[in-house]
Amino acid sequence: MDSKRLDLNLLVTLEALLVEQNVTKAAARLHLSQPAVSAQLSRLRDMFDDPLLIPVQRGMIPTAKAADLLDPLRLALDQVRATVATHSSFDPAKARLIVAIACSDYLQTAVVRPLIKQLRIGAPGMRVALRTLDATQLEAQMARGEVDLAFITPETAPPALRAKPLFEERYVLIGRRDHPRLRKKLTVEQFAALEHVIVSPRGGGFTTPVDNALAALGHRRNVVLSAASFLFVPELVAQSDFVALVPERLVRDRSDKLTVTNCPFPVEGFGIVMVWHERNHGHSGQRWLRETVSALVGA
């Protein structure tokens, strides 16, 4: 291929065609007419000496060469976009930016909820799409542009992603506001005898690392309920005699309904980091968002 014939607009069209695998959808994505995109596809086929996309019953499928082109093409175009964005001024008050954030339900409450409140004041045109965190898919999701930012524990963060520590979290014991057993400092034995709610993200588990630490002290916790989500727990505890160990940031604004106290023995906490892909590193809007998150959590 003659490099002198390279046309950035054609490469942008090729990216859209490979992602959408449909001329009509690619045209809509590019805000061009269908005939214009068809004409550009013809030029691309000539340029690469390959059909690139083959018509099928529903849409089109990429050739082997086209499939090989997609990832390096997107990376190259993302670098161009990032370079342009870096040198463009970003005004959050006027920005129209959509960002996708992936995190656990606990972090949606602890970090994203206050972030949204702040964005409504400082960047009202910014829209946030929340996605369920899947650490095994995160790197690929970010490479495809499906997730822009994620909050995750350091040990589960994909090493290829950029990362910044946000905070260290600790566990606290919660019970209803007038829980009779939480009026005085608990012994380990008294703690174990309470009716506990635990969180098992995969569902159905009745032990956590806390139980291992408790067993080393010669005690066994009375677990009566295993929940799949932290969000369910504070409200349940507030209306019962149950207690639960939860991340402290989850219940910082719940003192009107809950008693919050320390666990009577050491419980290991965890760290949270913010991660993002290289493709978003130089984007001025994404950078502003990361700085806003860091300031919000005191990182």
Sequence and secondary structure as in RCSB ss.txt:
>XXXX:A:sequence
MDSKRLDLNLLVTLEALLVEQNVTKAAARLHLSQPAVSAQLSRLRDMFDDPLLIPVQRGMIPTAKAADLLDPLRL
ALDQVRATVATHSSFDPAKARLIVAIACSDYLQTAVVRPLIKQLRIGAPGMRVALRTLDATQLEAQMARGEVDLA
FITPETAPPALRAKPLFEERYVLIGRRDHPRLRKKLTVEQFAALEHVIVSPRGGGFTTPVDNALAALGHRRNVVL
SAASFLFVPELVAQSDFVALVPERLVRDRSDKLTVTNCPFPVEGFGIVMVWHERNHGHSGQRWLRETVSALVGA
>XXXX:A:secstr
  GGG  HHHHHHHHHHHHH SHHHHHHHHT  HHHHHHHHHHHHHHHTS  EEE SSSEEE HHHHHHHHHHHH
HHHHHHHHHHHTS   TTT   EEEEEE HHHIIIIIHHHHHHHHHH TT EEEEEE  TTTHHHHHHTTS SEE
EE GGGS TTSEEEEEEEE EEEEEETT GGGSS   HHHHHHSEEEEE TTSS    HHHHHHHHTT   EEEE
EES GGGHHHHHHTSS EEEEEGGGGTT TTTEEEE  SS    EEEEEEE HHHHT HHHHHHHHHHHHHHT 
